[in-house]
Amino acid sequence: MSEERKTIMAVGGHVGDAELTCGGVMATYALRGYRIVTVALTGGERGNPAHMTVPEYRKQKEEEAQRFAEMLGGEAIVFPYTDGELPDTEDVRMQLCDLIRSGKPEVLMTHWRHSMHKDHELTHRIVKDAHFYAGLPGLARADAAHFARGPYYAQNWEDAEGFRPYVYIEVSEEGFDLWQRAIREHWFAVNSPGFAYMEYYSHLMRCNGCLARTTYAEAFALDEEARKLIRKEF
């Protein structure tokens, strides 16, 4: 019997958030045999280009998420909530809790706590609570409790306030190449008139790679209580 594949789950406020900020790491680990799951709590559809309606762009965004995930051999899940109107409810937290329990990720990644986008900040809080609920044995749900490492908070130009990298995770050259091909599936990443997303995150991976003494890397923050290294000796 083959060993069950390990899973990495990245949760964004909008379709494309996780793919841009965690995509290099996800692509690298996909090539190592990990199962990749991207979760978007809203479609991010209100960034629609002039030639598309909001509903049309919503459909396109969901298709883009799926194509990106498929290129990494993974799965994309998009919650039904509207861009800018993500509800701050226990129901959303329990939906994500159930995904974590059923998917059993080794690692959970999401947004930093501060952002210029309300959906990003709320996603941070939702993920923290869902991560807690998912690991709580006394909380009865369809699946048994599961504890994922993290959350790891991704570096994002829109979530920059107070962000201080704690860990740099290497992105392999093959992973970087796969990410560059996959991120092109997202229209806004290569065509946005307001920000050069793909160019920025490509260069950011290289800059982080320099700091990490490697070619490419992505940077993540952790909660203060998770910033502990346990060793038996010096």
N, C-alpha and C positions, 0 to 999 in steps of 0.2 A: 504494500500500500504506500503510495507517495505521500510525503509530508504536505500538510495543508499550507497553502501559500500565505505568507504574512501580508498584512494590509496596512496601507497608509491612507488616512482620510484628511482631506483639506477642506475647510468650510469657509466660504466667502459670503459677503453680503449680497453680491451680484455675480452673475455669470461673468467669468473672466478674472475676478479678483484673485482667487486661489491659483489659477493657471499662470498668471503673471508673477506673483510673488513667491510661490512655492514650486513653480513648474519645473525648474531645473533639478531640484531634489527629487521631485516625483518622477521625472523622466529617467534620472540616474538609477533610482531604485526599481523602476519598472524593468529596466534592462537587466537588473539583478534578480528578477523573478518575482518581485513584490506585486501584489494587486493594488491598483490605485483607484481610489474613490474620491471624486470631487463633488462637493455639495454647495449649491448656491441657494441662499434663503430667499432671494428675489431674482427676477430675470435680468434686472439692470436695463430694462427696455426703454426707459425715458431718456436715454442717451441716443435716441434714434437719429439717424442721418436724415437730411432734408427730403430725400427721395422715398422714405418709408414712413408709414404710419407707426404709432406705438405698438398696436397689436401685431403688425407685420414683423416689426423688429423683435418682439418677444418670441415669436415663432422661430425667427432666424437665430436668436441667441441660444435658445434651447437646442437647436440643431448643431450650432457651433460647439456647445459644451459637450455634446455627445461625440462629435467627430474628434475633438481634442482627446477625450478620454479613450476612445477606441484606438487612436494612434499610440497610446501608452498601454494598450491592452487592458484598459480599465472600464469604469462605469461612471456616468455622470447622473446626478440626481438634482433636480431643480424643484424647489418648493413652489407652491402656487401663489405666493404673495407678490404684490405689486411693488415695483421699484419706488422707494421713498415712503412706503406704507407698511413696512414690516411690523407686525403687531408684537407688542411687549407682553406676551402672555405665557402662562404655564403650559398651554397646549402646544405652542411652538417648541418649547423646551423639551416636552415629553416626546414630540415627534423626533427630535434630534437624538434624545436619549435612546429611543428605540432603534434608531439607525446605528448608533454606536454599539449597542448591545448585539444587534444582529450581524453587523459587519465585523465586529471584534478587531478594530485597528490596533496595531502596535503603537502608533503615534497619531496624535491629533494636532492639526495646525490650523491657525485662524488669524484674525486681525488683532493688532495691538489695541490697547484700551482707549486711546485718544485718536480722533480723526476729524477731518473736515466734513465727513459724510455721516449723517445720523444712522444710516443702515449699518455702517462699519462698526460704530461704537456699540450699537445694540447687538449686533452679531457677536461681538466680543463677550458681552454679558450673557447672551443666550448660550454660547458654547461653554463658558465656564460653568454655568448651572447644569447644562445637559451632561457635561463631563462628570460632575459630581453625582448627579442622579444615576448615570449609567453604572458607576462604580459602587453604588449603595446596595448591599445585599438585602437590606430590609425593605426596599422598594419593589413591590411585586409588579412585574410587567410580563409581556409575552415571553421574553428571553431572559436568561439569567444575567446577573450583574457582570459587567466587564470593565476593567480599569485600563485606560489607554494612557501612555506616557504623554506628558505635556499638560495643557496645551502649549505648543510652541507658537510664538507670535511673530508673524512674518514682517520683514522690512518692506515698507510701502510709502511712497512719497506722499500719499494722501493721509497717512497715519503717522506722521513724523514727530509730532509733539511728544517729548519725553521718551522717545524710543532710544534705547541703548542696547546695542547687540551684546548678547552674552555668549552665544555659540555660533560658530561658522561651520556649515555643513558643506562638504566638498561636492561639487557638481562635476562629474566626469566629462571629458571632451565629447564622448559619445552621447552622454545625457544632454549636454548643451546643444549639440547638433539636432537631436530628436526634439528638444523643446523648441528650438527655432523653427523647425518644420511644423510642429503642432500648433504653436501660438499663431501662426499665420491663418489658421482656421477662424480666428476671432477677428471680425472686420475692424472693430475699433482699435485693436492692438497695432494695426499697420496703416489704418486710414484716418484715425481721429485728427481733425484739424486743430484741436486744442492742446494736444500733448503727444509727443513721440514715444508712446508706450513701449513698443518692442525695442526701439533703440536704447531707451533709458535703462530698461531692465537687463538688456544684453550687456551694456557697459557696467552696470552695477554688479553683475555677476563677476565680471573681470576684476573690478576694483576690490570686491570682497575676496576674490581669489588671491590678489596680491597680499592682502592683510592676513589671509590664512596660509600663506606660503604655498599656494598651489595655483592652478590656472584659473579655475572658476569656483565660486562658492556662493551660497545664500546665507544671510544673517538672520538670526532669530533672537528674540528676547524671551525671558521666562519670568514667571511670578517670583517674587522674593523668596517665598517659602520653598520653591522648587530649586533654588540656586544653591545646591549643596553637593559637594563631592565627598564621597565616603571612601576612605582608604584605610587599610590595616597598618600601613607604614608609610614613611616619607618616600 
